[in-house]
Amino acid sequence: MRKISMVPFLAASVWLAGCASQPPGPSAMRSETCKATSEQEIAALFDRWNQSLQTGDVHKVVANYAPKSVLLPTISNTPRLDAAQKEDYFKLFLQSQPFGRIDSRTIQIGCNTAVDVGLYTFTFAKTGAVVKARYTYTYQWDGKQWLITSHHSSAMPEK
């Protein structure tokens, strides 16, 4: 009777076990430093955005948005995915001289991210129109400043 060596089988077992999915060890984990922030700082980001509207300069408004961000605007059915598309939207929006006011909000803060969700009212100086809307802003800290990564705004239904 011939003896079979167990060494190749053991080596194969160890190799296969190493290929199995395992949680990453400390050397594979990524460390991230979280920006210390507060609800007041996140709330002030809407004020920064609203003040940029008051300038009438689309470039200043769009500067609030991260390069890879999404704008789902109030008065357009077209998602705005890049700076040029956002500028196109804000050219029309700014013509009516909008001013926003927060009516109610909830802020959630994560590690280098924040979400501001609530209701706001826009008054348009040029026409006198008043529009109540829902909003969601998501923000991300880019190492220098908070930028909008997504902004959804939709007019409130009549009832």
C-alpha positions in Angstrom: 0.0 0.0 0.0 1.3 3.4 -1.0 1.4 6.2 1.6 0.0 9.6 0.6 1.8 12.6 2.0 -0.5 15.1 3.8 1.8 18.0 3.2 0.3 19.1 -0.1 -3.2 18.8 1.3 -2.3 20.9 4.3 -0.6 23.5 2.2 -3.6 23.8 -0.1 -5.9 24.1 2.9 -3.9 26.9 4.4 -3.8 28.7 1.0 -7.6 28.3 0.5 -8.3 29.5 4.1 -6.2 32.6 3.3 -8.4 33.3 0.3 -11.6 33.2 2.3 -13.4 36.4 3.0 -12.3 37.8 6.4 -12.8 41.2 8.0 -9.8 43.5 7.3 -7.1 43.6 9.9 -5.8 46.8 11.5 -3.3 47.3 8.6 -6.1 47.2 6.0 -8.4 49.6 7.8 -8.6 53.2 6.7 -8.4 55.9 9.3 -10.3 59.1 8.8 -10.3 62.2 10.9 -13.7 63.6 11.5 -14.3 67.4 11.3 -15.7 68.6 14.5 -18.9 70.5 13.8 -22.2 71.6 15.4 -25.8 72.0 14.3 -25.3 75.8 14.3 -22.4 75.4 11.8 -24.5 73.2 9.5 -27.5 75.5 9.8 -25.2 78.4 8.8 -24.5 76.6 5.5 -28.0 77.4 4.3 -27.4 81.1 5.2 -24.1 80.9 3.1 -26.1 79.5 0.2 -28.9 82.0 0.6 -26.5 84.9 0.7 -24.9 83.7 -2.5 -28.3 83.9 -4.1 -28.5 87.5 -3.1 -25.4 88.3 -5.1 -27.2 87.3 -8.3 -24.0 85.6 -9.4 -24.6 82.0 -10.6 -20.9 81.2 -10.1 -21.0 82.2 -6.4 -24.1 80.0 -6.0 -22.6 77.0 -7.7 -19.4 77.3 -5.7 -21.4 75.9 -2.7 -21.7 72.6 -4.5 -19.2 69.8 -4.6 -17.9 68.9 -8.1 -19.7 65.6 -8.0 -23.1 66.7 -6.6 -26.7 66.5 -7.6 -29.3 69.3 -7.7 -32.9 68.3 -8.0 -34.4 71.8 -8.2 -37.7 73.3 -7.3 -38.7 74.8 -10.6 -37.2 72.2 -13.1 -37.8 68.5 -13.7 -34.2 68.1 -14.9 -31.5 66.8 -12.5 -28.4 69.1 -12.5 -25.3 67.0 -12.3 -22.4 69.3 -13.2 -21.5 72.9 -12.7 -22.7 74.0 -16.2 -26.1 72.4 -15.6 -26.4 74.0 -12.2 -25.4 77.4 -13.6 -28.0 77.0 -16.3 -30.7 76.4 -13.7 -29.6 79.3 -11.4 -29.6 81.8 -14.3 -33.3 81.4 -14.5 -33.9 81.0 -10.8 -31.9 84.2 -9.9 -33.9 86.3 -12.4 -36.8 86.3 -9.9 -34.6 87.6 -7.0 -35.3 84.8 -4.5 -34.8 85.0 -0.8 -35.2 81.9 1.3 -36.2 81.4 4.9 -36.1 78.2 6.9 -39.5 77.3 8.5 -38.5 74.1 10.2 -35.4 71.8 10.1 -33.8 68.7 11.3 -30.0 68.3 11.2 -28.1 65.1 11.4 -24.3 65.0 11.7 -21.9 62.2 10.8 -18.2 61.9 10.2 -17.4 64.6 7.6 -21.0 64.6 6.5 -24.2 66.3 7.5 -27.8 66.4 6.4 -30.2 69.3 6.8 -33.9 68.5 6.0 -36.9 70.6 6.4 -39.3 73.2 5.1 -38.5 76.6 3.6 -40.3 79.5 2.0 -39.0 81.5 -0.9 -40.1 85.0 -1.6 -39.4 86.3 -5.1 -38.8 90.1 -5.1 -39.3 90.5 -8.8 -42.8 89.0 -8.9 -43.9 89.0 -5.2 -44.6 85.2 -5.5 -44.2 83.1 -2.3 -43.3 79.4 -2.7 -43.3 77.0 0.3 -41.1 73.9 -0.4 -39.5 70.9 1.2 -35.7 70.6 1.1 -32.9 68.2 1.7 -29.2 69.3 1.7 -26.5 66.8 2.2 -23.0 68.2 2.9 -19.5 66.8 2.9 -16.3 68.2 4.4 -13.7 68.3 1.7 -10.8 69.1 4.1 -11.2 72.9 3.6 -15.0 73.6 3.6 -18.4 72.1 3.7 -19.9 71.6 0.2 -23.4 70.5 -0.9 -23.3 66.9 -2.3 -27.0 66.7 -3.0 -29.8 69.3 -2.8 -33.4 68.3 -3.4 -36.2 70.9 -3.3 -39.8 70.5 -4.2 -42.8 72.8 -3.9 -45.3 71.7 -1.2 -48.4 70.1 -2.5 -51.6 72.2 -2.3 -53.2 69.7 0.1 
